[in-house]
Amino acid sequence: MQRLLLAVDRLSTWIGQFFAWTIIVLALGITWEVFSRYVLNTPHDWALNGQIMLYGTLFMMAGAYTLAKNNHVRGDVLYGFFMPRTQAWIDLVLYIVFFLPGIVALTWAGWGYAMEALAIREKTFSATPLPLYPFKFIIPMAGAMLLLQGVVEIVRCAQCIRTGAWPSRDQDVEEVDVDKLKAMVHVKDEDIASLDKYVTAPRGPAPDAQGAGGSRS
């Protein structure tokens, strides 16, 4: 079972990392449009629509990846103080009551939305229209991946309730925690403080204004 859960984690991670490259495309596209508009005086009416579609794709396809890393925003005022089994019960109730109905509705409605767009070959409303219907399929695709990853998280909640400890999950790049970093390299606060004298300029007495400018009679 654990191998299956980690396999879904890796799938969500791969998809999230793949669509993360749209950030590069967005940055290059926006840079070129600014240069073209203000330097070459040749703006493109389709540029904004393209940027919105790319950003929407990035945002939607990062959902399952973020859930796999347990990095979605939560109200952690009290949650962090609870025991793992209590956390798992809270998560399980929220997944069943809110997550599953919402994501199922998103996937179901998104599929119909995408099929309607495909039927009419929907395009953007601009002088140079862009095909919009391919991007509508991002909605049910993202919903399906979120649903799959959500089922994995529900299984993890059930395992934690049974064992009292959260099962492992696939690891990826994380924000650096200073305390963890110091523990890894075996550095204490006293060691850092002792090095301050080498990197901080010594503070001497302020120069005497009379001595610096000469004596006055």
N, C-alpha and C positions, 0 to 999 in steps of 0.2 A: 504493500500500500504506500509506504513512504517513497519508494522509487517512482510510483505513479504521480504522487503529489509534486515531487521535485521535477519530474518531466514536464508537468504543466507549468511550473515556475519558470523553467528554462525556455519553454515556448513563449510565454508572456514576455520574458526578458528579451528574447531574440526579436520579437515583433516590435517591442518598444525601442530597442536600440536601432533597428532598421529604420523606423519612421523618424527617429531622432535626427537623421541626416537631413530632414526637411528644414531644420534650423539653418544649415549651411545654404541651402537653396534660397530660403527666405532672406538671409542676410545679403547674399549676392544679388538677388533680385531687387531688393529695396535700394541697395547701393547703386546699382545700375540705373534704376528709375530716377533717383535723385540726381545723378550725374546727367542723365539724358534730359531731364526736365529743366535743370537750372544752368547747365553748361551748353548743351547742344540745342536747347530750346525745342525739343521734340518729345513732349510727354505722351504717354500711352494710356488710353482710357481703360484698357483691360487690366492694367497693373494692379490696381487696388483689389479688384475681384479675385485675381489670382493669389494675392497675398492672403486674403481672407480664407480662401479655400485651403491653402496650404497650412495656415495656422489652425484651422478647424480640424484638419486631418491629424496634425501633430497632437492637438489637445485630446481628441477622441481616442486615438490609438495608444496614448500613454496611460490610459486608465487602468487596464489590466496589469501593465508593468508596475505601476505605482502600488496597486493592491498586492501584487506578488511580493513587493519589498516592504509591505506594511507601512507605507509612508504617506497614506492619505491623512489629511488634517483631521484630528479628533480633539474633543474637549478633554484634555488630559489633566484637569485640575485635581480630580479625585481618582481617575482611572489608574494612574501609575502607582497609587498606594495600595491597590487591591492585590490579593493573592492571585496567581495565574488562573486558578480554577474559577474564581469570581469573575475575572476578566473574560474568561471563555464563555461563561453563562451570559454575561452582558452582550458580548459580540454575537453569540448564537441567536439571542432573541432579536437583536437589531437586524441581523442578516435575514431572518425569516419574516419579520414583520415589515421591514422597510426595503431592504436591498433586493430581495428576490422579486417582489411585485413590481418595483420600479424598473429593474433591469429587464424583466420579461416584457413589460409594457413598452420600454424603449426599443427592444429588439423587434417585437411584433409590429409596432407602428412604423418603425424605421424601414422594415422590409417593404411594407405597403407604400410608404413614401418613396422609396427608391424605385419600385416597379412602376409607379405612376410617372416618375420623372423619365424613366427609360422609355415608356410607351410614347411619350410626346417628344423625346429627344430634347429635354429641357436645356435651355441655355441661359446665360446671364443677360440682364437687361442693360446693354451698353451698345455703343456704336460698333464695337468689335466684339461680338458675343463669344463667350467661351463655353464649351460643353460643360454643363453642370451635373448631368445625370451620373457620370462615373463617381463623382464625389459623394452623391447621396448614398451610395452603397457602403460608404465608410460607417454610416450610422448603424445598420444592422451588424456589420462586421465587428465594430467596437463593442456593441452590446453582447454579441455572442461570446467574445473573448472575456468580457467582464463577467458574464454568467458562468463560464467555465471556471475562471479563477475564483469566483465567489463560492462555487460548490467545493473547491479545494479548501478554501478558508473555513467553510462550515465543517468539513471533515476534520480540519485541524482543531477547531473548537471542541468537537466531540472527543478527540484524542486527549486534549488537555483536561477536559472534565474527568476523563477516566483515569489519567495518570497523574494529574496535578502539575504537569510541566508542559510548556509549549514545545511542540516538535520543531525540528530544524527546518529551515527554508533555504532556498538557493540564494547565495550571497552575490553582491555586486558592489559597485563603487558606492561608498558612503561618505557622508560629511565627516571631516576629521574632528574627533573629540579630543580636546587638549589633555584631559585627565587620562584618557586611555592611551594617548600617545606617550605621555610621560611615564606611564606604567610599563609600556612596551620597551622603552629604552632605559628604564631603571634610573630615571632622573627625579630628584626631589626638589621641592621649592627652595630648600636651603642651598642646593647646588647652583640653582639659577641665580639666587641672590648673591652668592659669592663671586659670580662672574660679572656682576654689574660694574665693579670697579674698573674692569678692563674696557667696557663699552660706554661708560658714562664719563663725560669730561669732568675733571675735578673743579670744584667751585672754590676759587680763591677769594680773598677780600676785595671789595670794590676799590678801584684806584682812587687815590686821594685827588680830589678836584684841584686843590691848591697846588699839590706837587706836580700834577700833570700839566696845569696851565701856567706854572710859575708863581712865585710869591708876589703878593700885592703889598704895596706900602701905603 
